[in-house]
Amino acid sequence: KCNETVFFSLYDRLRMEMMYVAVAESLHPLRYILPLNEWIPVYCGASGLAIMAFLPQEERQRIIERTGLAPVTELTITDPATLEEHLARVRAQGYALTHGQRIPGAVGIAAPIWDPDGQVMGSVDLTTPEQRFDASRESNLAALVIGCAQSITEELGGQVPAYEQLN
């Protein structure tokens, strides 16, 4: 619907990491190509933050302690308090928006996918080069991503938990 690359990622609670498992490529000649089926940090980039924001506080703390929030790029959030503020914003709006946190020059918009027990299991992430990102389209793109994540959640028999359970 927007001709941008979209990734589907899954989160592993034991590893406390995520991986991209599927992609729908953009037709634009300038696009992001990321490897599938490789474990990557969940604390940076829109796809990871859309997952991490909805994990229990204790699990988020373990991820922070385990990784030390080592920078992936110069724009990766490395301060735990700043990260928690950003995650609160993601929970409030229902999606994550990042600029260059995982890939320099990339903008990502991602929304969580839920399992049948109402736990976050992954995310859908739209990724576009900064040059093509128009901030005035953020809400429209976010609505597309959220709608896609909800469709996948429903298809997998997932269930979005009540908001009170997410904080």
N, C-alpha and C positions, 0 to 999 in steps of 0.2 A: 504493500500500500504506500510505502514511502521510498522505495528503491534504495534502501540502505542495508548494509550487512546486519544480520540478526543472528545471535548465538543463543543456544540453549545450554545451560550449565547445570550440573548436579553437585551437591554438597555431600561430603562424607563426614559424619559426626565423629568417627574414631580418629581419622587423620586430621580433622579440623582444617581441611583444604577443599578446593573445588576443582572441577575440570569442565572444559567445554566438550560437549558430546555430540552436538549437531550444529549445523550452520545453514543459513539461507543467504547466498551471496548477492551483493548488489551488482547491478549491471554497469555501474560507473567504472571507468578504467582506474580511477584512484579510489582504493578501498583497503580495508584492513583484512589481512589473512592471518589467522591465529591457528596454532596447532590444536588439534582435537586430542582428547584422551591423555592429557598430561596434567599432573597435579600442579596447582598454582595457589598462591596465597588468597585467602578470602577477605583480608582486611584492606584491600585496595581495589580501585576500579569500580565502576558502577555495578557490574555483575556480582562482584564479591560483597559490596556494601549492601546491595539489595537483599542478600542472604544474611549477612552478619547482623544487620539492624534488627532482625526478627528472631535471633537466637536468644536463649535465656541469658540474663546478665552474667551468671557464673561461667557460661561457655564463652561469652565474649571476653571475659577477664582471662580465662585460660589461653585463648588465642593470643591476646596481647602479651601475656607473660611468656608464652612459648616462642613467639616470633620476635619479640622486642620491637615490633612494627618496623622492621628493617626496610629502608626505602627501596622501592622498585624503580621509581623515577624520582627526579627532584621535586615533583609535585605530590608524591605519596604523603598522606598524613602520617606523621611519626610520633605525635604527641597524644597519649591516651585520652586526655580530657577533651582535646579538639576532636578526636575521632568520635568520642561518645556524643558530643554536641552534634556532629554531622549525622550520626546514626539516629539520633532523636528526630532530626529534620526528615530523614528518610522515612521513619515510622509515621510521622505526622502527615506527609504528603503521599505515601504509598509507593514511592519510587526513588531511585538514586540517580543523580546527575553528577558526572565527574568530567574534568578536563585534564587529560594527560597524567592521571594517577598510575595507570598500568602501562600505557603506550604514549610516548611523547607525541603531541599533535592530534590525539584522538579525543573525541567527545563520546561519552557513553551515557545511555539512559536505560535503566533496568528496573524490573519489577519482580517480586518474589513469586515462586510457585510453591503450592502447599500440598502436603500428603494427606491421606485419609484421616490421620490423627490430628490434623490441624497444625502440624509442624512444618516449618520452612524446609524445603528439600532441594531447591535450586532457584534459578532465575532465567528470565529472558532479557537479553541485552541488545539494544540497537547501538551500533558503533558507526561513527562517521568522522571524516577528517574535519578538523576545526574550520578549515576554509569553507566548507559547505554547510556548517552549522549556523542556523539563523535562530538566535535566541527568542525571537518573537514566535517561533513555532514550537517552543519547548512544551507548552501545555498540550498541543495537538499530538506531538510525538509521544509524550508521556501517556496520553490517553490510549494511543494505539498499542504501546508496550504493555500497559496495565491490562487492556482488553485481551491481548494475546496471552499474557500470563494467566488470566482468569480462565480462558478457554482451555489451556493446557491443564490447569488445575482440575477443571471439571472433567476433562477427557480421562485423566488419571484417577478419577474418583476422589480427588482431594477436597479439602474443606478449609475455607478461610476462617481462622478463629475469630472470636469476638475481640474487639479492640482492647478490652481490659486485660486479656490474656497476653497481649504483646508487650506490655511494659513491665 
